[in-house]
């Protein structure tokens, strides 16, 4: 029996008799439950349209946060003394990472960085890198990462120009590798981390940007390698990342250690 001969019955009845090893999972699927565009699936048979509609989507889930750094802030408040990251024998707690990121975010704001801006993050994998990422997000900017040990100076200069970044975050050991156009400010994050806080309660409150950060605001820009020409950037929003990392199956059941 062909799918075409089944279509009149399927229009008003549950999926049952055909492909019995595949369809019993959806006994109540009918045309009335369609959520996909008919135009987009018009070249499929009626049966395949129903199959596509049923197996082409999952349950609708509410994303718990709209800014990707907010879950970190919640964890830092709940477990400030827990280890947040370890790298090459060094470690930092959630509370200390939060506090250092708040201080750097305030410094970025002092240099004029605000919502919608881009911050160049030219360094290498390290704990200061985490501080730079969080600080950029807190101030409402997008971070633009490059490994300063690998990226050619011309590529970094192109990225600074393309993103109109006014502040470059790096490490003191790599600062000599980073091109600094006129008008740009360079901050060595590791040197900032070594500076003592003036008061014990300094920067313990999460930094708040000039205006609320929207889900459609950028949180980072990833650039291609540029091996076939100038590197191209891909903008990723807070909503994109929250949807991927904070809902199943993207969470992979990840939890703080």
N, C-alpha and C positions, 0 to 999 in steps of 0.2 A: 504494500500500500504506500503511495507516495505522500510526501508532506502536503502537497497541494490538496489532495482529497480530504485531508484531515482539517484543513483550515476553517471551514464553516463551523465544525463542532468545537474546535479549540477557542473560537471567538467568545463562546459563552460557557465553556466547561473547564474544569481543572485539568492540568496536564496529567495524563495517566498512561494510557496503553503503549504509546510509542517510546522506544529507547528506555525500557523499564529499568535498566541498570543505572540510568543517569537521572531520571526525572522524579522518582519518588521523594527526593529531598525537597521538592517544591510543589506539593499537592494543591496549594491554593493559589498558584500564580495564574492570573487571567489578564486579558487585555486592559481591563480597567485599572490595573496597577502600574501601567507604563509610566516611567519617569524620564525616559530618553526621548530625544527628538525623533519623530517618525521620518523626517527628511534625512537624518544622518544614517538611518538604518534601512532605508527604503529598498536597497538592492539585496537585502537579505530575505530569505523566505520567512513566512509568518512564524513558523516553528523556531527558526534561528533568531528571529527578533526577540521572541519570548525568552529563549535561552540566554541571549546576550543581556537582556534586561535583568534577569534573575542573577546570573553569575558575574555580571560586569560591575556590580556595586556591592558594597558592604553596608553595615548599619551606620547610621549617622551618629557621630560622637561629638560631644562638646569639648573643645580644646580648653584645658583648665587655665591657661595663661595666654595673653596676647603679645607679650614681650618675652623673648627667650631668656633674658637675664633675670626675670622675676623669680622663677623657681629657685635659682641660686640664692637670691636674697632671702627667700623663705627658709631655705636649708641653713644658711649662715646664721639666721636669727634663732633657729631651733637648736642647732648643734654647733656653736661657735668654736668649740675646742676639738672637734673631730678633724682629722686630716683630710684636706681637700685635694691635695696633689703632692706627688713625689717625683723628683727628677734628679738623677745622678747624685744620689746621696742627700739631696736637699728636700725639705718638705715645708708645707705651709698649711695652716688650719683654715677652715671656712671663715672664721671671724677675722683673721689677719688678712686673708685675701680680699674679703669684703671691704675692710677698712682701707687697705692700700688702693683698691680700685676706686673707692669714694674720693680719696685724696687726689689721685691722678685725674679723675673726672672733673673735680673742682679746678684743677690746674688747666685742663683742656678748656674749660669754660672761661677761665681768666684770659686765655689766648684767643677767645672769640669763637671757639667751636660750639656749634649748637645743632638743633634738629636739622636733619637733611644734609649735613656736611659729611665729608669723608676724611678719615684719618689714616695716613700711611703707616703700616705696621711692618717695618723692615728690620727683621732680626732673625732669630732662630728659635727652635722649639725650646722652651724654658718656662720657669715659673713667672719671670717678668712678662713673658708673652701673654700668659693668662690674665695678669693684671691689666695689660694694655687692651686686650679684647674686652674685658668687662668694663673698663673705664670708658672706652669708646661707645659701647652700647648704652651705658648709663647716661651719658651726656646727650644721647639721641643721634649720634653719628654712626656711620658705617665704617667698619675697619677694612683695610685693603692690605692683605698679607702678602709678603714676599720674603723668601729666604735670602738675606743679604749676602750670605756666603756664596750663593749660586747665581743669583740674578745679575746680569751685566748692568753696569751703571747706566747705560743708555736705556735699558728696559725700565729700570726704576724711575729714571727721569721722565720717560714717556708716560708712565702710570701716574706720577705726581701731576703732570700737566693735564692728562686726560680727566682725572678725578677732581682737579682743582684743590687738592689737599694742601692745607696751610700749615699742618703740624705733622711731623714725622716722629714716630716712636721707634726707638732702636735700643741697642745695648752699647755700653761704652767701648767694649772690645771690637765692635763692628762699625762704629760711627765713621771711621775713616773710609769705609767702603760705600757709604751712602751719599749720593749727590744731593746737594742742598741748593735749590734755586733761590734767587733773591726773594726775600719776603717770607720764606718758610722758617718755621721754628723747629729745632731738633731737641727732643727730650730723651735722655738715656734713662730708661726705666729702672735699671739696676742701681743707678746712683740715687734716684729718688727713694728707692726702697731702703737705702742705708741711712737716710735722714731720720732722726728721732722725731716723734710727735711732740708738739709743745705741751699738750694737756692729755691726760689719760682718756678723756671722753671725746677727743677730736675724731671726726669722720666716722663715728659709729652709726650714724643715721644714714640710710641709703640716699645717695645723691638723687635729686629730682631735677630733671631738665626744665628748660624755659616753658615748654608746652608738653602735654602728654604725648607719648610715642604711640603712633597708630600701628595696627597690624600690617598695613601696606607700606610702612616706612622701611627703608633699607636697613639691614643689619650687617651685611658684608658684601664685598665685590671680589669675585675670584677672576683672575686674569689667566689667559692661556699662556703657553710658554713663549710664543712669538717666534718659533723656529721657522715659520713660513712668511714672516712679515711682522708688522706691529702687533703686539699682544692685544687681544680683545677681552673686555670685561663682561662678566655676567653678574647682574644685580640680584641679590636674594633678600627677600623681606622677612621681617619678624614672623608674619603669619605663615610664610612658607616653612620656616624652620620649626615653629611651634607645632604645626600640623604634622610634620614628619617625625619629630622627636618626642612629642608629648602625647601621642595617641598610638594605640595598637595598630599594626604590629611593629611600628617604628621604634617603640620604646625598648623592645627586646627584653622587657622586664628589668631594665637597668634601674638601679637604685643607688643612692649614695652608700659608700662603704661604711 
